[in-house]
């Protein structure tokens, strides 16, 4: 019986704590909604300006790359530069074949392996399936 009393006390503590947090969140949500309403014009304006900035920067990058393609100058204008980076393109099947041939470490897809192990009836899978207790708490206490 003492354990049941302790559980009831703990349940009541969780219930009260959830109510407090819910009230605080509701207050914050209300204040945020009021602030967003009050500042709608500014928020709309900054979003429009962000889109304009994104487009302007993309155009500037395009122009800089075109200039570099013409004359090879990596500094076509003050504050604008060209950085050369290395990229790797490959055909997946050929890369996988090469990796296996050269003993390159391949990462186990753990999510897929666990799903396979949990569903499979194959006893050769190197995995042990066990049951584990997990406590749950209802949203409404």
N, C-alpha and C positions, 0 to 999 in steps of 0.2 A: 503493500500500500504506500509506503513512503516514496517509492519511485514514481507512482502514479501522481502523487501530490507535486513532486518536483517537475514532472512532465507538464502538468496543468499550469504551474507557475511559469514555466518556460514558454508554453504556448501563449499565455496571456502577455508575457513580455514581448514576444514576437508580434502579436496582434497589435499591441499599443505602438510598438516601434514602426510597424508598417503604416499605421494610420498617421503618425507624425510625419514620416517621409512623404506619404501621399499628399498630405496637406501642404508641406513645403514645396513639393513639385508643382502642385496646382497654383500656388501663389507665384512661383517663378514663371510658370507658363502664362499666367494672366498678365504679369508685368512685361514679359517679352512680347506678347501680342499687342499690348498698349504701346510699347516702344516702337515696334515695327509699324503700327498704324500711324503713329506720330511722325515717323521718319520715312514714310513710304516714298516720297519724292526723292529724297537723298539716296535711298536704297536702289530705286529704279535707275537713277542717274549714274550711280557707280557701276551698276551692272552694264549699262549701255557703254560707259567709258571703258570698262574691262574688255568688252567685245571689240571696240574700236582699237584699243591698245594691242590686243592679240593679233588682229588683222594687220595693223601697221607694222608690228614686229615681224610677222611672217613675210610681208612684202619686202621689208628691208633685208631679211635673210636671203630671199630669192634674188634680189638685186645684187647683193654682195657675192653670191655664188655665180651669178652670170658674169659679173665683173672679173672674178677670179678665173673663170673658164676662158675669158678673152685674153687676159694678160698675165695670169699667174701671180698677181700681187696678193699677198696674204693680208695686207692692211689697206683695203681699198678706200677707207675714210677714217678720220679720227673716231675712236670708240667702236669701230667695226673691224672684226678680224675673221680670218679663216683658220680653223683648226683642222688638221689632218688626223683622222683616226683610222684604226684598222678594224675591219669588219670581217666576219667569217660566214660564208654561205656554204651550205652542204646539203646533200641528199641524205635524208634520215637513214634510209636502209643501208646505204654505203658506209655512213659514219658508224652505225651500230655494228656492222660486220667488221670494220677496222678496229673498233674498240674491243670487240670480243677476241679478235686475232692477236691484239697487242696487250691483252690483260689489263685494259684500262678499267678502273673501278666504275661500276655502274650502280646507281643508287636504287635500293629497293623501294618500290611504291608500296609503302606500308599500309595505306588505306585500302588499296586493292587486295593486298595479301591477306589482311585481317578479314575483309569481306569474303574472300574465297575460303579461308580457313573456317569461318563460322558457318558457311553454307555447305561446304564439301563433306562428303562421306568418305573421302579418300584418307586412309590412315597413314599414308606416307608423307603427308604434309608435316613439316617440322614445327608443329605448334601444339600447345596444350590449351584446351578450352576449359575454363573454370567459371564457376558462378560466384558472384560477389554481391553482398548485400549493400544497398544504397538507401539512405534515408531520404524521404521526400516530404515536403511540407505543402499542404494545400494553400492556394492563394487566399481563399476565404476561410479563416479559422473561426 
